[in-house]
Amino acid sequence: MNASAAQVLHTSMTSIPTHRVMTTALRKEVRLLVVDDHEEHFEQLREIAEMYHPEFRVECKLASTAVEAVGLACSWKASVVLLDLHVISSALDLVKQLATQGTAVVATSDTRLPELAETASEYGAVGYLSKSDNPDDIEALLTFIAGVSVEGSPHQ
C-alpha cells in the first residue's frame, strides 16, 4: 500500500493495525467478493473498482447470504472478501470459515466500534474498515484490498 493510501485509511476509516495485515505486491487482477445487503453500496463500489487504478483491475461479485458467499468464494476463487458484519447473524463464523479456507477477509460495518474490529481480527479478518460513500475512501479501500488479496492466479 502506498503512503497516500495508508494515510487516507488511517484518517478516514477505522482499520486493524497494519502489522496484523498480510500485504502483498499489488496484482494485475483482484477478484473481490462483496457480502452485503445494500445493492446500491455494492454498485457504487463496483463502478469505481471497474474504472479504477492502472496498477490493478478489480472484478466484483455480490453475495447476500453466507451460503452464497462460501459458494462464490470457492467456485469463483475470490481473492478477497469484503464482508459487512451486519448482513447475516453468523458473520463472524463466516469470517472464520473463509479465513480457514485461505481467503483474505476484510470486515466492514457502518459501526465504528474498536471492539468490532478486534473481534473480527480474532476470527481471522485481515482488516476492518468502516463503510464510506466518499470516492477517496473507496479508492483507498480498493488499494488496501489489492494489498491483502491472496496470492494465486485468478482465471485469466
N, C-alpha and C positions, 0 to 999 in steps of 0.2 A: 504494500500500500504506500502510495507516495505521501509526502509530508502534508500537502494541502488537503488530501482526502482524510488523513488521520486527524488533522485539525478540525475539519468540519464535523467528523464523527464525534469528537470529544466536546465540541462546543454546542452542537445542535441535537445530539442524540445521546442516549444513555447506552453504554456498552460495558461488557465484561472487560476487565483489564487486558491489554493486548498480550501480556505474557501467557494468557490462557488460550490464545488463539493460534492455531496451526496455520501459518501463512505459507503460500507457495507463490512462485512466479505467476504473473498474470498469464492467462491462457488465451488461445485464439477463440475458443468456444466454451461457453458455460451453459449448462442445462439447469435452469432454475425452476424448481417446482414450488409454487406458492400454495400454501394451505391456508385458505381464508374464506370467510363467508361474505365478504364485501367485494362483489364483482367489479364495482367501479374503482376500488383501490387497486385491484389486480390489473385492470385495463390501463390505468394511468402508469403503473409500474412497467407493464409490458410495452406500451408505446414508447416510453423513454428508453427502456432497455433495447428495443429493436433499432432505434436510431442512434443509440449512444455509443460512444467510445471507439476510437480507432485501434486500441490495443487488444480488444476482445469483443466477441459477439455473444450476446445473451439471448438464448431461446427460452421462452417461458411457457409453462402449462399450469393450470389451476386445478386444485382438488379441494373439495369441501367436506370430505369425511375422512376418518382415519383409514378405513379400508381402501378407499380410492387413493389416498396418499401413499400407502405402503405399496399398492399395486403399481402405481406410476413410478414411484422411486425405483422399484426393481425393474419393471419392464422397459421403461423409457431410459433407465440409467441416469437419473438425475445426479448432477454433480454437487448440488447443494439444495437444501430445502429451507425455505423461509416460512416458518410456522407461527401463525397467530395463536398464542396460548389460550385465547378465549373462544376459539371456534368450536372445539369439542371438549367434552368433560374429561377425557383421558389424554389431554395434550402432552402432559409431562411423560406419561407412559409411552406415547408415540415418539417423543424426543429420544427416549432411552432405546426404544426398539430400532429406530432409524440409525442412531449413533452406533449401536451394537453391530449393525449390518455394514458399517463403514461409510455411511452417508453423512456429510457435513450438514449440521442443522443450525440455523440461525433463528433464534426465538425472537418474536416480536409481539408487541401489545400496545394498546393505547395508554396503558397504565405505566407510570414512571416510578415503580417501586424497586429500590435496590434489592430487596428480598426476592423479588420475582426473578431478577437476573441471576442472583446467586443460586436459587433453586434450579433454574433452567441449566446452569452450568453443572450443578451436581448430577443432573440427569443426562449430561453428555452434550449439551449445546456448546458450539464453539464461539458463540457470541449472542448478545441480546441487544436489540435496538428498539427504541420507541418508534411507533409509526409516525410518519410525517407526510404531508402532501407537498412540501416545499421541493421544487425540482432540484435544487442544490443538494438537499438531503438525500434525495433519491439517487442522484449521481454518486454521492459518497457511499451510499448503501451498495450500489452496483459494483463499485471499486472494491469495497470490503468483501462482497460476495465472491468476486473473482479471485481475491486473495485467499479465501478459505475453501474454495472449491476443491473437491477431492481430486487427487491425481488420477490419471487414466484418460484414455482417449475416447471421447464420445463418438457416436456414429458420425461419419463424415458425410 
